[in-house]
Each structure stands twice: as structure tokens, then as C-alpha cells.
Amino acid sequence: MANIKTAISLQKPLFEQVEALAREMKVSRSRVFVLALESFIREYQDRLLFEKINKAFEDAPPDKTERKRLQQIRRHHRRMVEGEW
């Protein structure tokens, strides 16, 4: 895979943190940025997928099996909290 050089502007404190981290990890500054971007992109994609899954489930009413399970959970919860209020 081809590498592409790019220039970015950072505030000095952030640059200094990256420098220190690169020294601590014994890698180049470029590697720190690559690792950070890979992590950021992965987390962003995970969040989008989670939102899509939630959206898909919010429109679908529970089926018979899910309704029965919800009733069981409610009964169990009532027994657990009975007398606490």
C-alpha cells in the first residue's frame, strides 16, 4: 500500500504529547498518528453500526417470544424490589 505524506497543524502542547508518546512507545510520530487515526475511525464506525442497529430495533414491535420474556423479566424485577419502596 502506498504511503501519502500530509501536513497538519497542531497546538504545541498536543505536539509535545505526541513526541513524548512516540519516544515512550519507541515508534515514530507518524506511527502514533496512524494508530490514533485507525482507532478513531474504528470507534466511529462502531458507533455508526450501533446506531443503525438501535434504529432497526426501535421500529420493530416485539414478537410473541420477546413479549413473553419481557413479562418474565417484569415479574422477576417486581419480586426483587418488593417491599423496598
C-alpha positions in Angstrom: 0.0 0.0 0.0 1.4 3.4 -0.9 2.1 6.0 1.8 0.9 9.6 1.3 2.6 12.4 3.2 0.4 15.1 4.6 1.0 18.2 6.8 -1.2 19.0 9.8 -1.2 21.9 12.3 -1.2 21.1 16.0 -1.2 23.2 19.1 2.2 22.9 20.7 1.1 21.1 23.9 -0.5 18.4 21.8 2.6 18.1 19.6 4.7 17.7 22.7 2.4 14.9 24.0 2.7 13.1 20.7 6.5 13.5 20.8 6.6 12.1 24.3 4.3 9.2 23.5 6.3 8.3 20.4 9.5 8.2 22.5 7.8 6.1 25.2 6.4 3.7 22.6 9.7 3.7 20.6 7.9 4.5 17.4 7.8 7.4 15.0 5.4 10.3 15.3 3.9 9.2 12.1 3.1 5.8 13.6 1.4 7.4 16.6 -0.8 9.4 14.2 -1.6 6.3 12.2 -2.5 4.3 15.3 -4.7 7.2 16.6 -6.5 7.6 13.3 -7.1 3.9 13.0 -8.5 3.8 16.5 -10.7 6.9 15.9 -12.1 5.5 12.6 -12.8 2.1 14.1 -14.7 3.7 17.1 -16.6 6.0 14.7 -17.6 3.0 12.5 -18.6 1.0 15.6 -20.8 3.9 16.8 -22.5 4.2 13.4 -23.2 0.5 13.4 -24.6 0.6 16.9 -26.9 3.5 15.9 -28.1 1.6 12.9 -28.8 -1.5 15.0 -30.7 0.6 17.5 -32.7 2.3 14.8 -33.6 -1.0 13.2 -34.9 -2.4 16.5 -36.9 0.7 17.6 -39.3 0.4 14.7 -40.0 -3.4 15.2 -42.6 -4.3 17.8 -41.6 -7.3 20.0 -42.7 -10.6 18.8 -44.6 -13.2 20.9 -41.4 -14.7 22.3 -40.0 -11.3 23.2 -43.2 -10.2 24.9 -43.2 -13.4 27.0 -39.6 -12.8 28.0 -40.4 -9.2 28.9 -43.3 -10.4 31.1 -40.9 -12.8 32.9 -38.4 -10.1 33.4 -41.0 -7.7 34.8 -42.3 -10.4 37.3 -38.8 -11.2 38.4 -38.0 -7.5 38.9 -41.2 -7.0 40.9 -40.2 -9.8 43.2 -36.7 -8.4 43.6 -37.9 -4.9 44.6 -41.0 -5.9 46.5 -41.0 -4.2 49.9 -38.2 -1.9 49.1 -40.4 1.1 48.3 
